[in-house]
Amino acid sequence: MNTRSLRFQLLTWYAGLLLGVFVIIGVATYLALARSLTGALEESQMRRARQVAHLLADVAKAPHAFLQERLAQEIETSFAPGQNNRFIRVTAEGGATVYSSPSRGEAAIDPAVVGDPHWPVRAEERRTIPLPQGRSMVLAGHKFQASDGKVYLVEAGAPLDSVQSDSRKWLMFLAAMLPIVGSIALGGGYFLVKRALTPVDRISASAERISSHNLGERLPVAQTGDELERLSIALNLMIHRLDDSFQHSRRFVADASHELRTPLTILRGELETFVSEPELPPDWRERLNTALEEVVRLSHIVEGLFSISRLDAGEAAAERAKFDLAQLAASTADQMSLLAEDKNLRVICNATRGVWVEGDRARLKQVIVNLLDNAIKYTPGGGTVTLGVSARDNKAILEVTDTGIGIPAEALPRLFERFFRVDKARSREQGGAGLGLSIVKSICTAHQGTVEACSTPGAGSTFRVTLPLEVAPADAGKENHAKTYELQHS
């Protein structure tokens, strides 16, 4: 997945936000749970310290000789700290220990580990002290004054084992739920993002199909009332304006070309009449011949523009039929051989029969004529022009290769632009106007095909036309499929 795409960023933000919220809530819950359990344990120990203080207050009324014995008996009977993993200690003012829970037994807490009594500044105090093996204990201290005026400190404590156990269980639950929540976040995020961006995908797919040849199509409009709907409407309005502009330009070119054909034909006829006059002075005859050449060149330009405008209007799609491209190439090469003979060129046609295509036969013949004409024009005498037709990868391939002067690398990207000429002075001398290859591209595009060129200056050029290959008609004749045209004209 593209990490810079909007889909990836939205999915990352959604999943990250959900996981972050889960982690924050889980950690906050863990801290609150640990604090609540610790606070409850501290409060229970403080209540126990107060209860021991009440016992001490009752026992303190007895003679002092029996104080420690009776207090120990009452505490063991009521609380049994040695058996319940609890700690109780009563200390008189001055440091004398009145009672301390026993250190014997598996659940007993050793007073030596707890340390010396800590007399609080206030009447009550809670604190946490460490125990061996990474354990801790909550210790609540309660200071009170007995009826005889003596001050005592009662300490009651319990380990934090249960609190730590519950906290660990919660952490384990969070760790177990994290991948589940992550999977839900990713799955739900992917579903929501895909659903949200589906209209964008449809708009993109439709926009990629729209070109100057099908500006009548429109982008799908999602009836959601959001920004995407407004964007689709705005883009459709833009395409509508572009369509109007293209239609206006095409109509202008077609109308102008059509209107110019008649006066140019009249001019050409009149000039030819003047040139044929036997009494015309030589200097006037030369000037009129020059004007006649320019009128003929201008007529070719107008005809080319008229052809392009008709192609843009979809003329090639109106007259479609299946035919053998190899047969068309062979017959066209045979017809163009006279031009090659005038320049002492060799024309070779290698075309395997049975390469069937569907389209306007006249227009595709124009493609072959234009490519062969260019190859013959720019190939010096003694050179070779090769025309080949074959079928590869479900495509019909037509190639025209010459051994001419070649095309500079910087000119190849603009070769099929209208009115572009590699060498303007040379093209003008040979009657070129820069429309022949543009017409070739327009015809190929109208037939869902492509045309490309590759060249090495001084070594020659190759033009390759690719068209969709069609299935041969049932009445084509199997015997013709294996034949190959091999025409050579020297």
C-alpha positions in Angstrom: 0.0 0.0 0.0 1.2 3.5 -0.8 2.1 5.1 2.5 1.5 8.6 1.1 -2.0 7.8 -0.1 -5.1 9.3 1.6 -6.4 5.8 2.2 -3.3 4.7 4.2 -3.2 7.9 6.2 -6.9 7.8 7.1 -6.6 4.1 8.1 -3.4 4.8 10.1 -5.0 7.8 11.9 -8.2 5.9 12.7 -6.5 2.7 13.9 -3.9 4.7 15.8 -6.5 6.9 17.5 -8.6 4.0 18.5 -5.6 2.1 19.9 -4.4 5.2 21.6 -7.7 5.8 23.3 -7.8 2.1 24.3 -4.3 2.2 25.8 -5.0 5.5 27.6 -8.3 4.2 29.1 -6.7 0.9 30.0 -3.7 2.6 31.8 -6.0 5.1 33.5 -8.2 2.2 34.6 -5.2 0.3 35.8 -4.0 3.3 37.9 -7.5 3.9 39.3 -7.9 0.3 40.1 -4.6 0.0 41.8 -5.2 3.2 43.8 -8.7 2.1 44.7 -7.6 -1.3 45.9 -4.7 0.2 47.8 -6.9 2.8 49.4 -9.4 0.1 50.4 -6.7 -1.9 52.0 -5.3 1.1 53.8 -8.8 2.0 55.1 -9.3 -1.6 56.3 -6.0 -1.6 58.2 -6.8 1.8 59.7 -10.1 0.4 61.0 -8.3 -2.6 62.4 -5.8 -0.2 64.2 -8.8 1.6 65.7 -10.4 -1.6 66.8 -7.1 -2.7 68.5 -7.0 0.8 70.1 -10.5 0.1 71.6 -9.3 -3.2 72.9 -6.3 -1.6 74.4 -8.5 1.0 76.1 -10.6 -1.7 77.7 -7.6 -3.8 78.7 -5.7 -0.7 80.1 -8.2 -0.5 82.9 -6.8 -3.8 84.3 -3.7 -4.0 86.4 -0.5 -3.2 84.5 1.0 -6.7 85.2 -1.7 -8.3 83.1 -1.8 -5.7 80.4 0.4 -7.4 77.8 -1.0 -10.9 78.4 -4.6 -9.8 78.1 -4.0 -7.6 75.1 -2.2 -10.4 73.3 -5.0 -12.8 74.1 -7.7 -10.4 72.9 -5.8 -9.6 69.6 -5.1 -13.2 68.8 -8.7 -14.2 69.5 -10.2 -11.3 67.5 -7.7 -11.0 64.6 -5.2 -13.9 64.6 -2.6 -11.8 62.6 -0.1 -14.6 62.5 -2.5 -16.9 60.6 -4.1 -14.3 58.4 -0.9 -12.7 56.9 -1.5 -9.5 58.9 0.7 -7.4 61.1 -0.3 -5.8 64.4 2.0 -3.9 66.8 1.3 -1.8 69.9 4.0 0.4 71.2 3.9 2.6 74.3 5.3 6.0 74.4 9.0 5.7 75.1 9.5 2.8 72.7 8.3 -0.1 74.9 6.6 -2.8 72.8 3.3 -3.8 74.3 2.3 -6.3 71.6 3.7 -7.5 68.3 2.2 -10.1 66.0 4.2 -13.4 66.0 6.9 -14.0 63.4 6.2 -17.7 63.2 4.1 -19.4 60.6 4.0 -19.4 56.8 1.7 -16.4 56.6 3.4 -14.4 59.5 5.2 -11.2 58.8 8.5 -10.7 60.6 8.5 -7.5 62.7 12.2 -7.1 62.0 11.4 -6.7 58.3 8.8 -4.0 59.1 11.3 -1.9 61.0 11.0 0.3 64.1 7.8 2.1 65.0 7.2 5.4 63.2 5.3 7.8 65.5 3.1 10.0 63.3 2.8 13.7 63.7 -0.9 13.5 63.4 -3.2 11.0 65.1 -3.3 8.7 62.1 -0.9 8.0 59.2 -0.8 5.6 56.3 2.4 4.5 54.6 3.8 1.8 52.3 6.9 -0.1 53.2 8.9 -2.6 51.1 9.1 -6.4 51.9 11.5 -9.0 50.7 11.2 -10.6 47.2 9.7 -7.4 45.7 6.6 -7.3 47.9 5.1 -4.3 49.7 2.9 -3.8 52.7 0.4 -1.1 53.7 0.9 0.0 57.3 -1.7 2.2 59.1 -0.6 3.9 62.4 -3.1 5.1 65.0 -2.0 7.2 68.0 -4.3 7.5 71.0 -4.2 8.3 74.7 -5.6 5.8 77.2 -7.7 6.7 80.3 -4.6 6.5 82.5 -2.9 9.2 80.4 -0.4 7.0 78.6 0.0 7.4 74.8 0.1 4.3 72.6 0.8 3.7 68.9 -1.2 1.0 67.3 0.1 -0.2 63.9 -1.9 -2.6 61.6 -0.6 -3.7 58.2 -1.3 -6.1 55.4 0.8 -7.1 52.3 -0.2 -5.7 48.9 -0.2 -9.1 47.3 -3.9 -9.2 46.5 -3.7 -5.7 45.0 -0.6 -6.5 42.9 -2.3 -9.8 41.8 -5.5 -8.0 40.7 -3.4 -5.3 38.9 -1.4 -7.9 37.1 -4.6 -9.6 36.0 -5.8 -6.3 34.6 -2.5 -5.8 32.8 -2.8 -9.3 31.3 -6.3 -8.5 30.2 -5.2 -5.3 28.5 -2.3 -7.1 26.8 -4.7 -9.8 25.6 -7.2 -7.3 24.3 -4.7 -5.0 22.6 -4.3 -7.2 19.5 -8.0 -7.8 19.4 -8.8 -4.1 19.5 -6.0 -3.5 17.0 -7.5 -6.0 14.6 -11.0 -4.5 15.1 -9.6 -1.0 14.6 -7.7 -2.0 11.4 -10.7 -4.0 10.0 -13.3 -1.4 10.9 -11.0 1.4 9.7 -10.4 -0.3 6.4 -14.1 -0.9 5.9 -15.0 2.7 6.7 -12.2 4.2 4.7 -13.0 2.0 1.7 -16.6 2.9 2.0 -15.8 6.6 2.3 -13.4 6.6 -0.7 -15.4 4.4 -3.0 -17.0 7.4 -4.7 -13.4 8.8 -5.1 -12.3 5.6 -6.8 -15.4 5.8 -9.2 -14.6 9.4 -10.0 -11.0 8.6 -10.7 -11.8 5.7 -12.9 -14.3 7.8 -14.9 -11.9 10.7 -15.1 -9.2 8.4 -16.5 -11.5 7.2 -19.3 -12.4 10.7 -20.4 -10.3 12.2 -23.1 -10.8 14.7 -25.9 -12.6 12.0 -27.9 -15.3 11.4 -25.3 -15.9 14.6 -23.5 -19.6 13.9 -23.6 -19.2 11.5 -20.6 -19.6 12.7 -17.1 -18.3 11.8 -13.7 -20.6 9.9 -11.3 -22.2 12.1 -8.7 -22.6 10.6 -5.2 -25.9 11.7 -3.7 -24.4 12.3 -0.3 -24.7 16.1 0.1 -21.0 16.3 1.2 -17.8 17.7 -0.3 -17.5 14.8 -2.8 -20.9 15.6 -4.3 -19.9 19.2 -4.7 -16.6 18.2 -6.2 -18.2 15.9 -8.7 -20.7 18.5 -9.8 -17.9 21.1 -10.2 -15.7 18.7 -12.2 -18.7 17.8 -14.5 -19.3 21.5 -15.1 -15.7 22.0 -16.0 -15.8 19.0 -18.4 -19.0 20.5 -19.9 -17.1 23.8 -20.5 -14.2 21.9 -22.0 -16.5 19.9 -24.2 -18.1 23.1 -25.5 -14.6 24.6 -26.2 -13.4 21.5 -28.0 -16.6 21.3 -30.1 -16.3 25.0 -31.0 -12.7 24.5 -32.0 -13.5 21.4 -34.1 -16.4 23.1 -35.8 -14.2 26.1 -36.6 -11.5 23.9 -38.1 -14.0 21.8 -40.1 -15.9 24.9 -41.3 -12.7 26.8 -42.1 -11.2 23.8 -44.0 -14.4 23.3 -45.9 -14.7 26.9 -46.9 -11.1 27.2 -48.0 -11.2 24.1 -50.2 -13.3 25.8 -52.9 -11.3 29.1 -53.3 -8.1 27.1 -53.3 -9.4 24.8 -56.0 -10.3 27.8 -58.1 -6.9 29.5 -57.5 -5.2 26.3 -58.5 -7.2 25.9 -61.7 -6.6 29.6 -62.6 -2.9 29.3 -62.0 -2.6 26.2 -64.0 -4.4 27.9 -66.8 -2.0 30.9 -66.7 1.1 28.6 -66.5 -0.1 26.7 -69.6 -0.2 29.9 -71.7 2.5 29.6 -74.4 3.0 33.3 -74.8 3.7 33.8 -71.0 7.1 35.5 -70.4 9.6 33.2 -68.6 9.9 35.3 -65.5 6.1 35.4 -65.0 5.9 31.7 -65.7 8.5 31.1 -62.9 6.6 33.3 -60.5 3.3 31.6 -61.3 4.8 28.2 -60.8 6.0 29.2 -57.4 2.6 30.5 -56.5 1.0 27.3 -57.8 3.3 25.2 -55.6 2.3 27.2 -52.6 -1.4 26.9 -53.4 -1.0 23.1 -53.8 0.8 22.9 -50.5 -1.9 25.0 -48.8 -4.5 22.7 -50.3 -2.8 19.7 -48.8 -2.7 21.5 -45.4 -6.5 22.3 -45.7 -7.2 18.7 -46.6 -5.2 17.5 -43.7 -7.0 19.7 -41.2 -10.3 18.7 -42.7 -9.4 15.0 -42.3 -8.3 15.5 -38.6 -11.5 17.4 -37.8 -13.6 14.5 -39.3 -11.6 12.0 -37.3 -12.1 13.9 -34.1 -15.8 13.9 -34.9 -15.8 10.1 -34.9 -15.9 9.5 -38.6 -13.6 6.4 -38.3 -16.0 4.7 -36.0 -18.9 5.1 -38.4 -17.6 2.8 -41.1 -16.1 -0.3 -39.5 -15.5 -3.7 -41.1 -13.2 -6.7 -40.7 -10.4 -7.0 -43.1 -6.9 -8.6 -43.5 -4.4 -5.9 -42.5 -1.6 -7.9 -44.2 -3.4 -7.9 -47.5 -4.0 -4.2 -47.3 -0.4 -3.5 -46.5 0.8 -5.6 -49.4 -1.4 -3.9 -51.9 -0.6 -0.5 -50.6 3.2 -1.2 -50.7 2.8 -2.3 -54.3 1.0 0.9 -55.2 3.7 3.0 -53.4 6.5 1.2 -55.2 6.6 3.8 -58.0 7.7 6.5 -55.6 10.5 4.2 -54.4 11.6 3.5 -57.9 12.0 7.2 -58.7 14.6 7.4 -55.8 16.2 4.0 -56.5 14.9 2.6 -53.2 14.2 -1.0 -52.3 10.7 -1.7 -50.7 10.3 -5.0 -48.9 6.9 -6.1 -47.6 6.8 -9.1 -45.1 3.2 -9.6 -44.1 1.7 -12.8 -42.8 -1.8 -13.2 -44.0 -4.6 -13.7 -41.5 -3.9 -10.6 -39.3 -7.5 -9.4 -39.1 -8.5 -6.1 -37.7 -11.8 -4.1 -37.6 -12.1 -0.5 -38.7 -12.3 1.9 -41.6 -10.2 0.3 -44.3 -9.7 3.6 -46.2 -8.4 5.3 -43.0 -6.0 2.5 -42.1 -4.7 2.5 -45.7 -4.1 6.2 -45.2 -1.9 5.3 -42.2 0.2 2.9 -44.3 0.4 5.5 -47.1 1.6 8.3 -44.8 4.2 6.1 -43.1 5.6 4.7 -46.3 5.6 8.2 -47.9 7.6 9.6 -45.0 10.0 6.7 -45.1 10.6 7.1 -48.9 11.0 10.9 -48.6 13.7 10.8 -45.9 15.6 7.7 -47.1 18.5 8.5 -49.5 18.9 6.7 -52.8 20.0 3.1 -52.6 18.3 2.6 -49.2 15.7 0.1 -48.0 12.1 0.6 -46.7 10.6 -2.5 -45.0 6.9 -2.9 -44.3 5.9 -5.7 -41.9 2.6 -7.0 -40.5 2.4 -9.6 -37.7 0.3 -10.7 -34.8 1.7 -10.7 -31.2 0.0 -10.9 -27.8 -3.5 -10.5 -29.3 -2.4 -7.4 -31.1 -1.9 -6.6 -34.8 1.5 -5.0 -35.3 2.3 -2.9 -38.4 5.9 -1.7 -38.7 7.6 0.6 -41.2 11.4 0.6 -41.0 13.7 2.6 -43.2 17.5 3.2 -43.5 17.1 6.9 -43.8 18.6 10.0 -42.0 16.8 9.2 -38.7 15.1 11.5 -36.2 16.9 13.4 -33.3 16.1 12.1 -29.9 14.8 15.5 -28.7 12.2 15.5 -31.5 10.6 12.1 -30.8 8.3 13.3 -28.0 6.7 15.9 -30.3 6.8 13.9 -33.5 3.0 13.4 -33.6 2.0 17.0 -32.8 0.2 19.0 -35.4 2.3 21.2 -37.6 5.5 19.9 -35.9 8.4 19.4 -38.4 11.8 18.1 -37.4 13.6 20.2 -40.1 11.2 22.9 -41.2 13.2 24.1 -44.1 13.6 20.6 -45.5 10.0 19.7 -44.9 8.8 22.8 -46.7 11.0 21.9 -49.7 9.3 18.5 -49.9 5.8 19.8 -49.4 5.4 18.7 -45.8 3.2 20.6 -43.4 3.6 18.6 -40.2 0.1 17.0 -40.4 0.8 13.5 -41.8 1.9 11.9 -38.6 -0.7 13.8 -36.6 -3.4 12.2 -39.0 -1.8 8.8 -38.4 -2.1 9.2 -34.6 -5.7 10.4 -34.9 -6.6 7.4 -37.0 -4.9 5.0 -34.6 -6.6 6.5 -31.6 -10.0 6.3 -33.3 -9.3 2.5 -33.8 -8.3 2.0 -30.1 -4.7 1.6 -31.3 -1.4 3.3 -30.7 1.6 4.5 -32.8 5.1 5.0 -31.6 8.5 5.8 -33.2 12.1 4.9 -32.4 15.0 6.2 -34.4 18.8 6.4 -34.5 20.1 9.5 -36.3 22.0 8.5 -39.5 20.8 4.8 -39.2 17.0 5.0 -39.8 13.7 5.0 -38.1 10.9 2.5 -37.2 7.3 3.4 -36.8 5.1 0.8 -35.0 1.3 0.8 -35.2 -0.6 -1.5 -32.7 -4.2 -2.3 -33.3 -6.6 -4.8 -31.5 -6.5 -8.2 -33.2 -9.8 -9.6 -34.4 -10.9 -13.2 -35.0 -10.9 -14.1 -38.7 -14.4 -14.4 -40.3 -15.7 -17.9 -40.9 -15.5 -17.4 -44.7 -11.9 -16.1 -44.7 -10.5 -19.5 -45.9 -8.0 -21.5 -43.9 -5.6 -21.8 -46.8 -4.9 -18.1 -46.8 -3.8 -17.9 -43.2 -0.5 -19.5 -43.7 0.6 -17.4 -46.7 3.1 -14.6 -46.5 3.4 -11.6 -48.8 7.0 -11.1 -49.7 7.1 -8.2 -52.1 10.3 -6.6 -53.2 10.7 -3.6 -55.5 14.0 -2.2 -56.5 
